[in-house]
Every structure is written in structure tokens, then in C-alpha cells.
Amino acid sequence: MQARHFIELIFLAGIWGAAFIFTRTATPEFGPISLITMRAGIASLILLPFVCNRLALAQITKHWQGILIVGLTNTAIPFCLFSYSLLHIGAGYASVMNATAPMFGALIGLLWLKQRISGLAVVGLVIGFMGVAILSAAQAAAFNALAVLPTLATLGATALYGYAGCFTKQYLSDVSPMALAAGSLFAATLCLLPLNIWFMPSSLPSSSSWIDAIALGSLCTALAYLLYFRLIANVGPSNALMVAYLIPAFGIMWGIILLGETFTMLMWAGVVLVISGVVLATGIIERRRLKIKPAL
């Protein structure tokens, strides 16, 4: 990986880590449904011009049902679940929970697609979920309340991310990434708009919350998607997916710097276990070892 691509990877992780900060600060005034409707709507409006060509439109038209499912399971529902959870838990904590998505992808791939999973990956799943349990206990101790529903909401969101990844691999592998991204965001917006009528905020959000919402849609979604697909094209999917392991570091850092959040030693232990579990469960160590193994 060239230095400029590595810088882009770090920048992308920083943007996606900041998404938890913007969501944490804007959700109390907008509410989860309205905020995510804005996020998906802004991002889809920015990305749709990139797919205004015959090939992309034909793909979206042909696979609209599958793209709708991805829009629900990869954007609308999980984004709303994370937005709800951030009303009750810290941004850094949520960013670590977000890192469990690859673990669920490996688990769902095993159960649904019958993908082979190594013994090391099974150990990784166990370690990762042990880390989730420790983080939840540490969060409860820090806030004097057991955040059961918010924690389950984050796990439900990451499980949906894992399902969406497997669904895409199974049914939408011939759809271009940009068409899938723009189409699924647009589909998520259409699904959320009717709900938004019922869940609109009772009072006009402040200007700072509007700025957070706009940044969430334009910077943390539209620009982030463009950077992500650029990285996939330049360094390959496996290297681009490394961003998932960097997001928690930035989520924690932004939470500490911007929101004054604190992390106890028990929380850090949970973070280490979660990241270690994700690395083992996704087989990244084995892939790297195979890459550097000399040819016979």
C-alpha cells in the first residue's frame, strides 16, 4: 500500500469515527428517525449524480428489490439503532461495538452461506463477544446503569451489517459498488420518509445540530463512501476493509477530545478483546501470513 493510500485510509477512519460524535450530539434534538432520514437523504442526493449513466441505472432497475433490502439492513435500520443507542451510551463505546460487524459477517457466512471458518476464527468469535460483555459491564459501572437495550441495539445493528454483507455477496455481486451505495441510500431514504412524518422533532433543532446533521450526511456518508470505493479500486477490498479496525480508535479519541468521555481500564480491556476477536474471526492474520509466505 502506497503512503497516499494509507493516508486516505486513516482519513476515512477518522471521518467514520467522527460519525458517532455527530450522531451523539444531534440525536437528542432531531430524534433517531429524523436524523437518519436527513443523513441518508443528503448522502443519496450527493451520490446519485455519480450513477446517472446507463449501466448503473440498468443495474439499479434490475436489482431494485435486493438493493431495497440492503438499504434497509445496511442503512435505515442499523443507522436508526445506533442513533437510538447513542442517546444512552458514549460515542467511543458505540464505535467499539460497531467493530463487531465483521464478526457477525463471519458467523452469518458460516450459518447461511456455509463458508468455511477456521478454529482460530471460532476462538476470535468467543474472544470478541467476551470483550462485548466486559465493555457492557464497564459501561454500566461508569454510568451507574445497565445499558441493556442500547447495547442490544448496537449488536442488532452490527448483525444487520453482517447480514447485508452476506446478502450482497450472495445476490448482488454483479452490481457496481457505487450503484449499490447510491441506490441503497436512496431506498433507505424512501423507507424512512413516511416514518419521519410521525417522528419529526417537536421544536426546531439548533443551528449546531443542523451542522452536525449536514456533516453526518455529506462528510461521514457521501464523502466517506467515495473514499471507500476509491480505496477498493486502488488497494483492493481486503486492504480497504482494514478501516473497520481503525474506526474504534478514532471514535474513542474524538469522544475523549470533543465530548469529554472517559475510558476506564476495564473498558480498555474490553476494547482490546473486541479488536483482537475481530482480527481473528475475519482471518486477517491468516491472509497476511499466506501473502508473505515464500512460494515453493
Secondary structure, DSSP 8 states (H G I E B T S, - for coil): --HHHHHHHHHHHHHHHHHHHHHHHHHHHH-HHHHHHHHHHHHHHHHGGGG-SHHHHHHHHHTHHHHHHHHIIIIIHHHHHHHHHTTTS-HHHHHHHHTTHHHHHHHHHHHTS-----HHHHHHHHHHHHHHHHHHHHHHHHHTS--HHHHHHHHHHHHHHHHHHHHHHHH-TTS-HHHHHHHHHHHHHHHHHHHHHHS--SS---HHHHHHHHHHHIIIIIIHHHHHHHHHHHH-HHHHTTHHHHHHHHHHHHHHHHH-----HHHHHHHHHHHHHHHHHTTHHHHHHHHHS---
